[in-house]
Amino acid sequence: MMTELVKALGYRQVLAGILAVFVGFASSFAIVLSGLQSMGATPDQAATGLGALMIAAGLCNIVLAWRLRIPTALAWSTPGAAFLATIGSPEGGFAEACGAFMLSSAAIVLTGWIKPLRQWVEAIPLSLSSAMLAGVLINICLIPVTSLVQAPSVIGPVVLVWFLVSLASSLWAVPAAVLAALVVMGFSGDWPIWQAQVLAVEWIWPTISLSSAVGIALPLYLITMTSQNLAGAAVLRSFRYQPPLSKVLSTTGFASMLIAPLGGHHINLASITSAMSPNPDVGPFETRYGSVIAGGVVFILMGLACASLIPYAYAAPANLVPSIAGLALIGATANALKQAFVSDKGQNAAAICFVVTAAGVSVLSIGSAFWGRLAGLMVHRLKP
């Protein structure tokens, strides 16, 4: 057993795991912070939520990769966080948002246990799921554009670096933008003094309401299942791995329920970095899971150090972090739009779902993602 583990933790696997965590964190931590703050979290609560997500993802990465011997790379739900960033705080504040996180996570556990429920989610038209996701993401992707006009000296260098690096490598474009943002902060005098801090645990007693269950928990569940878990499983299958989706969903859903009172929304199969661990460059087919174990250790260490890292995000000039989030989601938005309108069949339903979701309206305290999906489904049934 130890010999097998040593082979799986070769230098290529370890380097791949570290790279995957770094790219995933740099590409999407701003989105998570924006989402949690939009839900009413204080800076300390948002830091606790981000740290809890990283530690939970790290532990589950290690456990699942070792048990299954396949590179089931896990991360937080980036599209889910983007959805949270667009809908605003519920009436009951962050405690009600945490209750919605717990309900959504419980639904993931049930999906892992109940095969017909998994089949129902898989049967939802991909065009509608993609249209809803694109409608959620589009408003965040507009932030760099509007911010560039408002503060060109601050946002301009970040956008320029992102654009130039993206010409050579889309994978490194957002991490490069993060480094550019740090340089901008240094020149603007907003660089905070480094302070070593241990992540504080701030427990929030979740509260549940019908409006947050329908307007937050249900869309969050559908977004995480379709754009993260099902997409991540498809990537693994493309590399000839057969992930047992039931075990993955049960484990990640239960872990997400545990961290919901700490402000964590979801951990799930990775989407941004899903192809990095199973890639043949990582090593022999049977040893690639070692990259996920190595990445899990790094996730845990970074989660514990989260309290020392987050002040840099909060010290940034206005709209700098949201602009990075918008740049990070341009690729995901383009892919969602492509999948929504790739076929002539069902384009009307997808278009209505996209427009209603992107409008950002709230009716009966229920957000637009739910109404967009509902409108799209109605049109899809009436005019397939």
Secondary structure by P-SEA (a helix, b strand, c coil): caaaaaaaacaaaaaaaaaaaaaaaaacaaaaaaaaaaacccaaaaaaaaaaaaaaaaaaaaaaaaaacccccccccaaaaaaaaccccccccaaaaaaaaaaaaaaaaaaaacaaaaaaaaaccaaaaaaaaaaacccccaaaaaaaaaccccaaaaaaaaaaaaaccccaaaaaaaaaaaaaaaaaccccccccccbbbbbbbbbbcaaaaaacaaaaaaaaaaccaaaaaaaaaaaccccaaaaaaaaaaaaaaaacccccccccccccccccccccccccccccaaaaaaaaaaaaaaaaaccccaaaaaacccaaaaaaaaaaaaaaaaaaaaaacccccaaaaaaaaaaaaacccccccccaaaaaaaaaaaaaaacc
